[in-house]
Amino acid sequence: MQPVYISPATSVHKYPTVPGTQVTESENHPNWRGNQERGDVGGEFFSQKRTISREGSDAHVKRYGYDSGSGFIENHSYDGPVYPFDASANLDGGYMSNTGQASNSELDKLGATAIASVAPTNAVLNLSTFLSELLRDGIPHHKFELWEQRTKKLKDLDKRVGQDYLNVDFGWAPLVRDMKSSYDQIANAERIIDQYQRDAGKSVRRHFEFPEERSISYSSWTDLAAPYYAPRQTRLENPGNSHKVVISDELWIRRWFSGAFTYYLPSDWISRDKMRSARDGLRNIFNTDLTPEAVWNVTPWSWAFDWFANTGDVLHNVHAFADHSLVLRYGYMMQHSIATRTYNCVDPRTFYDGSGTPYTVRFITETKQRRRATPYGFGIDLSSLSDAQKAIVAALGLSRRK
């Protein structure tokens, strides 16, 4: 174990810190508080600080008397701190080698995991899933043909039997319920698509915390010499008394992600005129007295097939944009780690009178890291983006980031 010399003191100390070292790598962003520009106005950051703290009380020992070896009356005293060991030759030797510092590639992997957990892709995926299920199961294509056939028969029957068409036996009530259910589904699809368009370009902030990590390990060594103090006075010591130094290494790590997502849609991403016309046509049906004749005459049955065809176009566009429209306005993966090595003496009895308990000494390395994401995630080479992706980045103003 390499020694350290810490200047003696005469007062009681509890966790005072000895001036250490700090290395910081950062960027200057003087206007970040008042910056109204949407996007990323931050930067990457690294800082590592090393300090030494100590806990305990100074020793106060005196020895006065005749020394037979020298033939003189001698007076020896010491007032100051006692340490578990002397590391003055190499101060860095007292710190933990494993500081918990993560490499950029490790932060990129963690950032990718965080994004996968919190990315608001539900806006895209839910719309795609809803429309797919609606087209497949919610409103089967052949249903409209059956509506047309059954309504025509009921219309002809209406002229012969008057109001008897309302009889359930003719299937009118089930038909109305089926049409009403389909109308609700179509209206709901319209609402979801409208919301999807309104939310495009807006920021959705997300935060993700990884589980904290904490580990601790122990080791020890035995020294035949007395614990360290300076200047050393062997007349004050208890000769032949060894002491044991117990070392505890504790590592604490916190990791988290913070970012703002958005997705991009061009203003003309899809024409929904036919869908709206179909919705309005069906709405007109339910604004009239529901008779077979009214249902037959209000709108041509082509509206149903137009709605299906137009919805298919929307679904195609959703799938196309889902691959690369979701981007980060800003995203950061951060880590804070503290590595603490503690030295503590066990029953040392430093001086002849049994006094002189050494300080508990802690060598602390604190590391703070911040890794910035690109608009398409961590560790992405921007030169590898497709033309469409580059156009989206430019359209959202993200290319102006520092």
DOTIGU-653467 format. One record per residue (C-alpha): residue in three letters; x, y, z. Coordinates in pm, whole numbers, plus 50000, padded with zeros to 5 digits. Example, Ala and Ser with C-alpha at 12.3 -4.5 7.8 and 13.67 -1.06 7.14 Angstrom:
# DOTIGU-653467
ALA512304955050780 SER513674989450714 
END
This chain:
# DOTIGU-653467
MET500005000050000 GLN501395033749901 PRO501615060150177 VAL500235095450203 TYR501305123450432 ILE498505145750558 SER499565176450757 PRO499195172251133 ALA496445191051314 THR495605196751676 SER491795198651674 VAL489015172951657 HIS488015164651297 LYS484925147951154 TYR484815142750777 PRO486965172650683 THR488085170550323 VAL491615175850205 PRO491895196349883 GLY492015172149593 THR491915173649216 GLN489165177948959 VAL489155173348582 THR486175187048384 GLU485475185548013 SER482435205647903 GLU481085231647661 ASN480035267247731 HIS476335274447668 PRO475855309647803 ASN472335314547667 TRP470765281047747 ARG468395294748012 GLY466735319547780 ASN467025299647460 GLN463605295747301 GLU464815275347006 ARG463325240846995 GLY465905213546996 ASP469115205147171 VAL471045233947325 GLY473185212947559 GLY476335192647516 GLU478395164047647 PHE479975166047990 PHE482605147948194 SER483895156048541 GLN485985135648784 LYS486835148149130 ARG489195132049380 THR489195141049747 ILE490335126950079 SER488255128550395 ARG489125118250748 GLU487165110951062 GLY488505110251416 SER490395130151679 ASP493995141351710 ALA496325123451947 HIS497715140852257 VAL500535121452424 LYS503485130752646 ARG506345111452799 TYR508675126553063 GLY511415108553257 TYR514925096053294 ASP516385077053000 SER519005052053115 GLY520455049152767 SER521215085952728 GLY521595094253096 PHE519335124753053 ILE515875135253160 GLU513885135752837 ASN510565151652750 HIS508695138352443 SER505255148352321 TYR503055146452013 ASP499875165551931 GLY498355158051594 PRO496655132251373 VAL497565095751339 TYR496855077251014 PRO496505040450925 PHE499475042150686 ASP501895065650510 ALA501085071550144 SER503035103450087 ALA505145087849812 ASN502105081149589 LEU498855098649668 ASP496975081949381 GLY497765047949525 GLY495155053149794 TYR492205054849552 MET490155026649403 SER491245016349056 ASN487635008948958 THR485965043148962 GLY482795031648786 GLN483515054048487 ALA481665041948177 SER483005042747823 ASN481105060647548 SER480115027347394 GLU478685015747728 LEU476665047847763 ASP475435043647404 LYS474155008647483 LEU472435020547798 GLY470915049647607 ALA469555026047342 THR467935004847613 ALA466345035647771 ILE464975048247439 ALA463475014247363 SER461705015647700 VAL460225050847682 ALA460005061347316 PRO456455073747247 THR456075051946938 ASN452605042047057 ALA451225071446860 VAL452445054846543 LEU452035018546638 ASN448595022446796 LEU447245040146489 SER448745013846260 THR447404985346475 PHE443965001046509 LEU443525006646137 SER444864972246052 GLU442454955246292 LEU439604977146180 LEU440144968145817 ARG440634931545896 ASP438084924646171 GLY436114955546267 ILE434284962445940 PRO434644932645705 HIS434604942945343 HIS431694920345251 LYS429554936545522 PHE428764966345299 GLU427584943945019 LEU425214926445261 TRP423944959945385 GLU423184970645031 GLN421384938144947 ARG419354936845269 THR418374973545252 LYS417174969444892 LYS414974939944991 LEU413564958545292 LYS412924989245074 ASP410874968444832 LEU409134951045121 ASP408364984845280 LYS406034993744990 ARG403924962845055 VAL403764959045431 GLY404004994945554 GLN405514997045900 ASP406014959745936 TYR409594964145817 LEU410444973746171 ASN409744938346278 VAL412894921446399 ASP412004891046194 PHE412864910545881 GLY416304918246024 TRP415914955946029 ALA416844961546396 PRO420024939946376 LEU420994958146056 VAL420614992146222 ARG422684981146520 ASP425394968146290 MET425475000546092 LYS425555021246411 SER428485000646543 SER430375005546217 TYR429715042746224 ASP431155044746578 GLN434265026046464 ILE434745048746164 ALA434245079846378 ASN436785066546629 ALA439285059946351 GLU438845095646233 ARG439405108746586 ILE442625088746627 ILE443985099946290 ASP443185136246373 GLN444995133146706 TYR447945116746534 GLN448215146346298 ARG447785172446572 ASP450575157346785 ALA453095156746500 GLY455975180546566 LYS455195184146936 SER457685175047208 VAL457055144847428 ARG459455144547722 ARG460555111747873 HIS462725101548171 PHE464075067048249 GLU465935055848561 PHE468045024448570 PRO468235005648903 GLU470955019849126 GLU474014997849171 ARG475914994749496 SER478724970449580 ILE481174967349866 SER484194944949925 TYR486734941350204 SER490434933550240 SER493104938850506 TRP496794938050585 THR498884937050904 ASP501784961050964 LEU504494954951225 ALA505254991951251 ALA503165016851441 PRO500445036351253 TYR501725066751071 TYR502285100751231 ALA504945127251174 PRO507375136151301 ARG507825100951434 GLN509115096751793 THR509935060851879 ARG510175069552251 LEU506425075152250 GLU505525042752075 ASN504585008852204 PRO507414986952068 GLY506604954051901 ASN502904961851863 SER501544954051516 HIS498334968751379 LYS495754956951126 VAL494334979250852 VAL490914970150713 ILE490074983550366 SER486514986350236 ASP485874994549869 GLU482385007849798 LEU481055016549451 TRP477715034449394 ILE476365041149044 ARG473225059048927 ARG472265059848558 TRP469355077648389 PHE468085090448056 SER466275122947977 GLY465025133747638 ALA462265148647425 PHE460805129347133 THR458785141146838 TYR457605126546511 TYR457385143746177 LEU454595143745920 PRO454655165245606 SER451645187845567 ASP450405167845268 TRP451225133645407 ILE447795119845308 SER444575132045152 ARG441575121045358 ASP438815137245156 LYS437205103945073 MET437365092645434 ARG435695124445554 SER433055121945281 ALA432285086245386 ARG432055096145752 ASP429755125345673 GLY427575103345452 LEU427075077945725 ARG426415105745976 ASN423625118445750 ILE421935084945770 PHE421635087046147 ASN420335122746126 THR417205110745942 ASP414295088046026 LEU415805054045982 THR413755036645721 PRO415045013145450 GLU414125039245188 ALA416045066645373 VAL419085044945414 TRP418965035045048 ASN418505069944913 VAL420715091645135 THR424055081244994 PRO425435058044728 TRP427025026844868 SER430315035544705 TRP431125056145017 ALA431925024345209 PHE434425011944953 ASP435945046944922 TRP436495047145296 PHE438195013545282 ALA440475023744996 ASN441395057045156 THR442045040845493 GLY444425016845321 ASP446365046745187 VAL446595061545538 LEU447825028445675 HIS450485026445404 ASN451755061045495 VAL451775053445867 HIS453965023045806 ALA456255043045580 PHE456795070745834 ALA457005047546135 ASP460465036346024 HIS462155070146047 SER459765097946150 LEU460275094446527 VAL463265115446629 LEU464825130846940 ARG464765168346982 TYR467325161347251 GLY468445130747442 TYR471075124847709 MET472345094147888 MET473835103348225 GLN475835085248491 HIS476945095248839 SER479365072449024 ILE481165074749357 ALA484025051149441 THR485075052349807 ARG488035033849959 THR488065035050339 TYR491075026850560 ASN490455018350922 CYS492815005351194 VAL491784977251426 ASP493024980751789 PRO496334997351703 ARG497435011552046 THR499845034951873 PHE501565049452181 TYR503045034952497 ASP500035044952707 GLY497535027952472 SER496355060652316 GLY496595073651960 THR493635059351765 PRO494295065751396 TYR491875084951179 THR489495066550950 VAL490605078550605 ARG488485078350288 PHE489775082949934 ILE486795093649722 THR486495094849342 GLU483315110849211 THR482585108948838 LYS479795126048642 GLN479155118348275 ARG476665130248014 ARG476435115047667 ARG474415132447394 ALA472255113847145 THR471785121646778 PRO468205127446653 TYR468065090246572 GLY469635076346888 PHE472995070347052 GLY476145061046867 ILE474675069046525 ASP476895082046249 LEU474935111446107 SER476625107345771 SER474915073545740 LEU471385088045754 SER469165083345452 ASP468065113245247 ALA464595110645400 GLN466015110745752 LYS468225140645675 ALA465205159045537 ILE463255152245856 VAL466135164446073 ALA466305196445867 ALA462535201245869 LEU462455199846249 GLY465355223946281 LEU467525197946453 SER470405203746213 ARG471085237146385 ARG472165220146707 LYS475585227146844 
END
